Amino acid sequence: MGRRARRDEPLAPYTAMRVGGPADLLVVCRTVEEVVEVVGMAQAYDVPFLL
């Protein structure tokens, strides 16, 4: 997962209107299994997340 986890990543490239400040941590998932893994890790460490 580390290769796709980015700190302070600007969100503008990921939004339709090309606006958005930096995310504390951004993880780009390619499969449902990766989403399940990342959400599970976030919950285990009490890290808030948005999908």
CYANA upper distance limits for C-alpha pairs under 8 A (distance plus 0.5 A):
  1 MET  CA      5 ALA  CA      6.82
  1 MET  CA     27 VAL  CA      8.35
  2 GLY  CA      6 ARG  CA      8.48
  4 ARG  CA     26 LEU  CA      8.45
  4 ARG  CA     27 VAL  CA      6.12
  4 ARG  CA     28 VAL  CA      6.36
  4 ARG  CA     29 CYS  CA      8.19
  5 ALA  CA     25 LEU  CA      7.20
  5 ALA  CA     26 LEU  CA      6.11
  5 ALA  CA     27 VAL  CA      4.96
  5 ALA  CA     28 VAL  CA      7.48
  6 ARG  CA     25 LEU  CA      6.07
  6 ARG  CA     26 LEU  CA      5.62
  6 ARG  CA     27 VAL  CA      6.91
  7 ARG  CA     23 ALA  CA      7.42
  7 ARG  CA     24 ASP  CA      6.02
  7 ARG  CA     25 LEU  CA      5.00
  7 ARG  CA     26 LEU  CA      6.90
  8 ASP  CA     22 PRO  CA      5.37
  8 ASP  CA     23 ALA  CA      5.56
  8 ASP  CA     24 ASP  CA      5.37
  8 ASP  CA     25 LEU  CA      6.58
  8 ASP  CA     26 LEU  CA      8.20
  9 GLU  CA     22 PRO  CA      5.41
  9 GLU  CA     23 ALA  CA      5.79
  9 GLU  CA     24 ASP  CA      7.62
  9 GLU  CA     25 LEU  CA      7.40
  9 GLU  CA     26 LEU  CA      6.91
 10 PRO  CA     20 GLY  CA      7.06
 10 PRO  CA     21 GLY  CA      5.87
 10 PRO  CA     22 PRO  CA      4.51
 10 PRO  CA     23 ALA  CA      6.76
 11 LEU  CA     15 THR  CA      7.20
 11 LEU  CA     18 ARG  CA      8.30
 11 LEU  CA     19 VAL  CA      7.38
 11 LEU  CA     20 GLY  CA      5.31
 11 LEU  CA     21 GLY  CA      6.23
 11 LEU  CA     22 PRO  CA      6.24
 11 LEU  CA     23 ALA  CA      7.02
 12 ALA  CA     17 MET  CA      8.05
 12 ALA  CA     18 ARG  CA      4.76
 12 ALA  CA     19 VAL  CA      4.78
 12 ALA  CA     20 GLY  CA      5.16
 12 ALA  CA     21 GLY  CA      7.42
 13 PRO  CA     18 ARG  CA      6.19
 13 PRO  CA     19 VAL  CA      8.17
 14 TYR  CA     18 ARG  CA      7.54
 15 THR  CA     19 VAL  CA      6.99
 15 THR  CA     20 GLY  CA      8.01
 27 VAL  CA     38 VAL  CA      8.47
 29 CYS  CA     34 GLU  CA      6.10
 29 CYS  CA     35 VAL  CA      6.40
 30 ARG  CA     34 GLU  CA      7.19
 30 ARG  CA     35 VAL  CA      8.43
 31 THR  CA     35 VAL  CA      7.07
 32 VAL  CA     36 VAL  CA      6.77
 33 GLU  CA     37 GLU  CA      6.72
 34 GLU  CA     38 VAL  CA      6.60
 35 VAL  CA     39 VAL  CA      6.49
 36 VAL  CA     40 GLY  CA      6.50
 37 GLU  CA     41 MET  CA      6.73
 38 VAL  CA     42 ALA  CA      6.65
 39 VAL  CA     43 GLN  CA      6.63
 39 VAL  CA     49 PHE  CA      8.23
 40 GLY  CA     44 ALA  CA      6.56
 41 MET  CA     45 TYR  CA      6.80
 42 ALA  CA     46 ASP  CA      6.40
 42 ALA  CA     47 VAL  CA      5.24
 42 ALA  CA     48 PRO  CA      7.28
 42 ALA  CA     49 PHE  CA      7.54
 43 GLN  CA     47 VAL  CA      6.60
 43 GLN  CA     48 PRO  CA      8.09
